[in-house]
Every structure is written in structure tokens, then in C-alpha cells.
Amino acid sequence: MKHQMKKIIVVDDDTAHRTMLKVNLIEAGYGIVEAEDGDQVLPILTEQSVDLILMDLKMVRMGGIEAIRLLREKGRVEPIIVITAFSSVESAVEAMKYGAMDYITKPVDIEALKLKVSQAFNFEALREENQELRKRLGEHFDFGNIIGRSAAMKKVFETLALVAPSDATVLINGESGTGKELIANALHHNSSRKKGPFIKVNCAALHENLLESELFGHEKGAFTGADNRRSGRFELASGGTLFLDEIGDMSLQTQAKILRVLQEGELERLGSGTTISVDVRLVAATHKNLNAMVEEGNFRQDLFFRLSVVPIELPPLRERTEDVPVLTDFFLRRYSKKNKKDIRGFHPQALMLLARYSWPGNIRELENSIERAVILCLGEQITPKELPPQMLPEDYQTVAAPMISPGGLTLKDMECETIRATLNRTDGNKSHAAKLLGIARQTLLNKIKEYNL
């Protein structure tokens, strides 16, 4: 495969290993510059233009992580792929936190390395090609209901603006409740496929056999209960985007079939020998550590490479606390309008409690909490008494009794009345009530029993 002589620095203090990498990359059509230690990289970059850095993590004078930190501090933006021992993958993950694009383990699989290098250059080319587009996008890029002003979210928006117009496969990583589906929606609706279908599948919600049928379809009689032919989600998404949520929950067998569709654009329905061509952009999401699953043998490495052409990391809400005020205001306006209430804002103590809470359920928990508060609020301000109990400190009743219990109610009395009002609101639906209250269903059942509701 010919390249326009992209130049790579190979940084490794093991001469034999460095030479092996050099020979194979030259054969692949790349220009190579050698460095025997991390402290030589910056001087080389000041003297000549280099397109990519391939760097070992363990070196004598300056290790890879230290070298990456130095390069980023000096404003160098060249993509970096690190090389690490299989037993030290956590070091590679740390290197990626400091700015490495990807990593590969020893012994190096040359074909896997070539793929990673190609992906790195493709991503860089995509970024360069979209520089002007990103400037023109500006306010024209529709982020939908994705809210955030923090530095972390600005990086997410920047990546979205770059990758959305392409057909690149995207892997969205983030804890539950961080808004992965919103990101997938934004990718689709700002792509050339926006007039095509946007099909969603939650891989964790379906039994393995049912998941295969959902994804690939089936012929009549393919299995017990298959009374009719059915098209799968890949077929239904052809010409558009398929969003696979919680992709880390599928079996290795299904992973292999997904890989084939990505590689060849072809599939067969269950019970059929007829090959069907599909044209689908795949966006996947997970809250699991796929790197660790690959190491454990629970996720295919080749599929992981295919999925993570462009990874997007969604930060948990506790790491972007500056976004809490703007999110609370957004949800307050939404649910005040929905519930036809004229609520003007939050009491300062309520804002303080919202700001210092750790939000283990992330934005989903915040949204449910604000919806609950709006439903329970009888005045013009949300006060602490409308917030879920887990947000209140243990001594809150003593500290703020004048404000939250003007009628002489204890905190338990208010909790009881809150639960009663929420159950009335949901017509006795305990699962929905627990969701609005921001607590587990079992916790709600325990409270119902405690208060004899």
C-alpha cells in the first residue's frame, strides 16, 4: 500500500526491536526517523516535520509517559501510539490520558500495528479536511439537548463537529446516565445520512438468541416461534445509522457477525443462505472497559479496533460540576413547562446541595431529581425539601429546620408525604415513582413498608 511518504519517529531503546519496526514500516511505505530514548523526540521535532510518533513506554533516560507529558506541555500535537508489554496495559491507558492516541502490546503484531498507524493517519486527515468545515459549522451544528460549558464537554463538541460529517465508526464510552444516546443522535443528525433511518438497539436488554434475530433478521421457521420472515436492524438501518448501546454485553459469536458486517457490508438472516448487502454507519456505546474485556478474552480485539476508529469519552457529571447549574436550569424550564408550573428558580441552599452532590447516576439522575422537585414544589422556588433524601446531610433537619419544616413536620414526615405524593402522581406505579424519587425500587418498597403506605 502506497502512502505519500508519511514520516514516523520510532522511539525504542531496544535496537533490535526498533530495527524490526523500522524495516516493516518502510516496507509499508512510510519514512522512518529513529530515536533511542524519549528525551530525543522533542529535539527531532524542532528540526524536522514528523507525522506520527511510535514510542516504547519503558526506556532508560526518559520513559514514554514522561516524554508524552513533555511534548504536550510544549504544545506538540503529533499523534502518538505507544508500545507496552501485555502485562502493563494500565501504563498505556495512563499514557492515553496524557495525550497518546492509541497503544499496541508486545510482541507487536505487525498487521495490527499497520492498521493502527493507518487509522491514526486517517483520523488526522479527517481533522485537517474538516478544519474549514468546523469553522463554518459554528452555530449550525445541532447538538440537540446536549448541555455543557465545561472544558471536557467542549472537547466532546469539537470531536463531534469533526467526525459527524464522516462515515467513521464511533465508540462512545461513558458511565450510565452520561448521555451516550444523545451523542449518537447528534452524530446521525449532523451527518450526510441524516435523511436516512436512525435505528437503536440496547444489546443488554435482549437475550443472546433474540439479539441475533433483532440485528440480522430471520427467515420463517428459522427457530421456534419464527412464524414470518423478519428484517433485522442492520437491514432497517441501511442508508442510515445503527446505534448499538451497551455493545460490551454481547457474546463473542455475535461479535464475530458484527465484525463481518463492518468488514464486508454483508450478512445473512438467521435460517437463510442468501447474502444481503447493507450500507450502515455504526455507532456503538458502552459503560464497560472494553480494553480490559479484550485482555480477559471477553471481547474480540479485531472488533474493538474496528469500533474505536474514533473514540468519544463522555465525562461523568462529578468531573464537570461547572455544568450542574446550566443543566439544572435547563431541566427546571423543561419540567416547569411540562407540568404547567411557574417556578422561578432554586433556593440558595437547594443550589448548594445540588452542587456538592456526587451524582452517581450522572445526568439521568439529575434530570429525574429536577422533575421530581418540580412535581412536588408548591411555591416559586425549589427548596431542599423537594430534593431527594440522599442529597440531604444527616443533620439537615437540625441545620435548616426553620426553612424546611414551617408546619412542624419532621424530615421523616416530609419523606413520607413526598413518597405518598409521588405514588399518587404515578397512579401507584412503584417503578416510575422510584425513578422520580431518584432511589432504587427496593428502597422505595422498604419505605412504603416503613411508613405503612
Residue pairs with C-beta under 8 A, 6 or more apart in sequence:
1 28
1 29
2 29
3 28
3 29
3 30
3 121
5 29
5 30
5 31
6 30
6 31
6 51
6 52
6 121
7 30
7 31
7 32
7 33
7 48
7 49
7 50
7 51
7 52
8 25
8 30
8 31
8 32
8 33
8 50
8 51
8 52
8 53
8 54
8 117
9 32
9 33
9 34
9 35
9 41
9 44
9 45
9 50
9 52
9 53
9 54
9 55
10 18
10 21
10 22
10 25
10 32
10 33
10 34
10 35
10 54
11 35
11 36
11 37
11 38
11 40
11 41
11 53
11 54
11 55
11 56
11 59
11 64
11 67
12 18
12 21
12 36
12 55
12 56
12 59
12 83
13 36
13 37
13 56
13 59
13 60
14 56
15 36
17 56
18 34
18 36
20 108
21 54
21 108
21 113
22 32
22 34
24 110
24 113
24 114
25 32
25 54
25 113
25 114
25 117
26 32
28 114
28 117
30 117
33 44
33 48
33 50
35 41
35 44
36 59
37 59
37 60
37 61
37 62
38 55
38 59
38 61
38 62
38 63
38 64
38 66
38 67
38 70
39 61
39 62
39 67
41 53
41 55
41 67
41 71
42 67
42 70
42 71
42 74
42 76
44 50
45 71
45 76
45 78
50 78
51 78
51 79
51 121
51 124
52 78
52 79
52 80
52 81
52 117
52 120
52 121
52 124
53 71
53 78
53 79
53 80
53 81
54 80
54 81
54 83
54 113
54 117
55 64
55 67
55 68
55 80
55 81
55 82
55 83
56 64
56 82
56 83
56 84
57 63
57 64
57 65
57 82
57 83
57 84
57 88
57 91
57 92
57 95
58 64
58 84
58 85
58 88
62 70
64 82
64 83
64 84
64 95
64 100
65 91
65 94
65 95
65 98
68 80
68 82
68 95
68 98
68 99
68 100
69 98
69 99
71 78
71 80
71 99
72 98
72 99
79 101
79 120
79 121
79 123
79 124
80 95
80 99
80 100
80 101
81 100
81 101
81 102
81 103
81 104
81 113
81 116
81 117
81 120
82 92
82 95
82 96
82 100
82 102
82 103
82 104
83 103
83 104
83 105
83 106
83 108
84 91
84 92
84 95
84 103
84 104
84 105
84 106
85 105
85 106
86 105
86 106
86 295
89 103
89 105
89 291
89 295
92 100
92 103
92 105
93 103
93 291
95 103
96 102
96 103
101 120
101 123
102 116
102 119
102 120
104 112
104 113
104 116
112 301
112 305
115 305
116 305
119 305
119 309
122 168
122 309
123 168
123 309
123 310
126 162
126 163
126 166
126 168
127 162
130 161
130 162
130 165
130 166
133 161
133 165
134 158
134 161
134 162
137 161
141 157
141 160
141 161
141 164
141 190
142 186
142 189
142 190
143 157
143 160
143 186
144 182
144 185
144 186
144 189
145 182
145 330
146 153
146 156
146 157
146 179
146 182
146 183
146 186
147 323
147 326
147 327
147 330
148 154
148 156
148 157
148 320
148 323
148 326
148 327
149 322
149 323
149 326
150 315
150 320
150 322
150 323
152 315
152 319
152 320
153 315
153 320
153 323
156 183
156 312
156 313
156 314
156 315
159 310
159 312
160 183
160 186
160 187
160 190
160 312
161 190
163 170
163 187
163 310
163 312
164 186
164 187
164 190
164 191
165 190
165 191
165 192
166 191
167 191
167 192
167 193
167 281
168 309
168 310
169 262
169 281
169 282
169 283
169 284
169 306
169 307
169 308
169 309
169 310
170 184
170 187
170 283
170 284
170 309
170 310
170 311
170 312
171 284
171 285
171 286
171 290
171 307
171 308
171 309
171 310
171 311
171 312
172 180
172 183
172 184
172 283
172 284
172 285
172 286
172 311
172 312
172 314
173 285
173 286
173 287
173 290
173 311
173 312
173 313
173 314
174 180
174 285
174 287
174 313
174 314
174 315
174 316
175 287
175 314
175 316
175 362
176 287
176 361
176 362
176 364
177 317
177 361
177 362
177 363
177 364
177 365
178 314
178 315
178 316
178 317
178 362
178 363
179 314
179 362
179 363
180 245
180 285
180 287
180 314
181 200
181 243
181 245
181 285
183 285
183 312
183 314
184 198
184 200
184 241
184 243
184 245
184 283
184 285
185 198
187 241
187 283
188 194
188 198
188 240
188 241
188 243
188 281
188 283
189 198
191 241
191 281
193 239
193 240
193 241
193 281
196 237
196 238
196 239
196 240
196 241
197 236
197 237
197 238
197 239
197 240
197 241
198 237
198 240
198 241
198 243
199 233
199 236
199 237
199 240
199 241
199 242
199 243
200 243
200 245
201 211
201 214
201 215
201 233
201 242
201 243
201 244
201 245
202 245
202 246
203 211
203 244
203 245
203 246
203 247
203 248
203 249
203 250
204 245
204 246
204 249
205 246
206 214
208 250
208 251
208 253
208 254
209 223
211 250
211 254
212 253
212 254
212 257
212 270
213 222
213 223
213 226
213 230
213 232
213 270
214 232
214 233
215 232
215 233
215 234
215 254
215 257
215 258
216 232
216 234
216 257
216 267
216 268
216 269
216 270
217 229
217 230
217 231
217 232
217 234
217 235
217 269
217 270
218 226
218 229
218 230
218 232
218 269
218 270
218 271
218 272
219 226
219 229
219 269
219 270
219 271
219 272
220 226
220 227
220 228
220 229
220 271
221 271
222 269
222 270
222 271
222 272
223 270
223 271
226 270
226 271
229 269
230 269
231 269
232 267
232 269
233 242
234 242
234 261
234 267
234 278
234 280
235 267
235 276
235 278
237 278
237 280
238 278
238 279
238 280
239 279
239 280
240 280
240 281
241 280
241 281
241 282
241 283
242 280
242 281
242 282
242 283
243 283
243 284
243 285
244 258
244 282
244 283
244 284
244 285
245 284
245 285
245 286
246 285
246 286
246 287
246 288
247 284
247 285
247 286
247 307
248 286
248 287
248 288
248 290
248 293
248 299
249 288
250 258
252 298
252 299
252 300
255 299
255 300
255 303
256 300
256 303
257 267
258 282
258 303
259 300
259 302
259 303
259 306
260 266
260 267
261 267
261 278
261 280
262 282
262 303
262 306
262 307
263 306
265 277
265 278
265 279
265 280
266 275
266 276
266 277
266 278
267 275
267 276
267 278
268 274
268 275
268 276
269 276
282 307
284 307
290 299
290 304
290 307
290 308
291 304
293 299
294 300
294 301
294 304
316 359
316 362
317 323
317 324
317 327
317 359
317 362
317 363
317 366
318 358
318 359
321 355
324 354
324 355
324 359
324 366
325 351
325 355
327 363
327 366
327 367
328 346
328 351
328 354
328 366
328 370
331 366
331 367
331 370
331 371
332 343
332 345
332 346
332 370
332 374
332 382
335 370
335 371
335 374
335 375
336 342
336 343
336 374
339 374
339 375
341 374
341 377
342 380
343 374
343 377
343 379
343 380
343 381
343 382
344 380
344 381
345 380
345 381
345 382
346 354
346 381
346 382
347 381
347 382
347 383
347 384
347 403
349 383
349 384
349 400
349 403
350 373
350 381
350 382
350 383
350 384
350 386
350 387
353 384
353 387
353 391
353 392
354 366
354 369
354 387
354 391
357 391
359 365
359 366
361 368
361 438
365 438
368 435
368 436
368 438
369 387
369 388
369 391
369 438
370 382
371 436
372 386
372 388
372 422
372 436
372 437
372 438
373 382
373 386
373 387
374 382
374 386
375 421
375 422
375 425
375 436
376 386
376 418
376 421
376 422
377 383
377 386
383 403
383 404
384 391
384 392
384 396
384 400
384 403
384 404
385 404
385 405
385 414
386 418
388 437
388 438
388 439
389 411
389 415
389 439
390 438
390 439
392 411
393 399
396 404
396 411
397 404
397 405
397 410
397 411
404 411
404 414
405 411
405 413
405 414
409 417
415 447
415 451
416 451
416 453
418 437
419 433
419 437
419 444
419 447
419 448
419 451
419 453
420 451
420 453
422 433
422 436
422 437
423 430
423 433
423 448
423 453
425 433
425 436
426 432
426 433
426 436
430 441
430 444
430 445
430 448
431 441
433 444
434 440
434 441
434 443
434 444
437 444
439 447
447 453
